[in-house]
Amino acid sequence: MTKHTYTGLIILFLSLNACQPEIPKKTYLALGDSYTIGESVAVSERWPIQLVNALNKKNIDLDSPQIIAKTGWTTDELQAGIDASILNFPYDYVSLLIGVNNQYRGRNVEDFKEEFHALLLNAISFSGNRRDRVFVVSIPDWGAMPFAQGRDREQIATEIDNYNQALYEICAIEEVEAIDVTLLSRQVDEHPQWIASDGLHPSGEQYARWVEEILPFFLNQVHE
């Protein structure tokens, strides 16, 4: 093979590679409240951002998540936020984390069940009705945080458990996976670095642990 022929083959190879269409990244929609938007942490420390970065490192290419979430939102307020948003669905993955503010404001669990169920059905439709691409994150226990000092922490924990029980039941009905982070949220006494500067929300380090709990949802699908 002459030098010119070898050079020509290299040029041809590079040209063919350049013509290969780029595989689009998978899309991800994250729905929620202060936990999803990452109150009191940097944007890079939000758990949906950390999740995408962790997946990209494992060659599961997700685009930057579209986040519809706001601190203080209840289920009905999240629904209003969704209704006011521009959505480019179907998304490859959709997550839902909502309910803590319903509990904080003393709202009825039965009302939460109805509104949460409607939100979950929305999430399923946003995924193109692919239930295996939707996951729900459980409601963390804010009563374990320093912010709750002087409050009835046992009552808060009981009410959070009741909300999560309703959440799990609805997820079971709709065959959507629910991922528990509530247990982690109750371990802040052992891990004070898991508390954000406001004394109420998780830190980026705690969100990193959440991501470890969520990753199998994606990794198991890859190996199926």
C-alpha positions, -999 to +999 in steps of 0.1 A: +000+000+000+015+033-010+016+063+012-010+082-009-034+052-008-030+049+030-037+087+034-067+084+011-082+056+032-078+076+064-096+106+048-124+083+036-127+068+071-129+102+087-154+114+061-177+084+067-176+089+104-184+126+100-215+116+080-228+093+107-259+109+123-255+119+159-276+098+183-299+121+202-297+122+239-326+109+259-350+134+274-360+137+310-387+157+327-386+162+365-417+173+383-418+184+419-413+211+445-383+225+465-366+191+467-365+188+429-356+224+422-329+221+449-337+248+474-305+261+491-281+241+469-262+250+437-278+241+404-251+214+399-262+198+432-298+194+424-305+156+424-320+156+388-287+172+376-266+149+396-286+119+382-281+129+346-243+134+352-240+100+369-259+083+341-238+101+314-207+087+331-222+052+327-227+059+289-265+064+294-268+097+276-295+120+290-300+156+280-302+183+307-335+177+325-365+199+321-375+208+356-410+220+366-408+226+403-409+254+428-403+258+465-435+255+484-456+239+457-484+215+467-500+190+444-525+214+430-498+241+425-476+217+406-506+209+384-510+246+377-473+249+370-475+220+345-505+235+328-486+268+324-455+251+310-445+243+274-438+206+272-422+187+244-434+152+251-431+123+250-401+123+272-379+093+276-381+095+314-403+113+339-400+117+376-424+129+402-417+141+438-445+160+455-465+161+487-444+175+515-461+209+514-495+193+515-485+177+547-468+209+560-500+229+554-521+203+572-541+192+541-562+161+540-544+129+528-575+119+508-573+151+488-536+144+483-544+110+469-568+123+443-544+151+432-513+129+433-530+103+412-539+129+386-503+141+385-490+105+381-514+099+352-500+131+337-465+119+342-474+086+325-489+104+295-458+126+293-437+095+289-458+083+260-477+059+283-445+040+290-450+032+327-415+017+330-400+051+321-417+069+350-405+068+386-418+085+418-395+096+447-410+093+482-416+123+504-386+131+527-392+137+564-385+174+570-392+167+607-357+152+611-342+185+601-329+212+626-357+235+612-382+213+630-367+217+665-394+224+690-421+208+668-438+174+673-414+153+652-432+121+659-464+135+645-446+149+614-430+115+608-464+097+612-481+121+588-452+118+562-456+080+565-493+083+558-487+104+528-460+080+515-483+050+521-509+067+499-482+074+473-470+038+473-506+025+469-512+047+439-479+037+423-488+000+428-521+006+411-505+023+381-475-001+380-450+027+384-418+023+405-415+043+437-381+049+451-376+054+489-355+083+500-374+089+532-352+066+552-321+085+541-338+118+550-341+106+586-304+099+590-292+135+592-282+131+629-257+106+617-247+126+587-249+164+595-233+172+562-265+161+546-282+192+558-283+223+536-274+258+550-311+266+556-314+238+581-345+224+563-335+210+529-311+183+519-275+192+509-259+182+477-243+153+495-277+140+506-290+144+471-260+124+459-272+095+481-306+098+466-291+094+432-274+062+443-309+049+452-324+060+418-296+047+395-307+011+396-341+021+380-321+031+349-293+005+350-318-024+353-335-012+321-302-011+302-295-048+311-330-061+303 
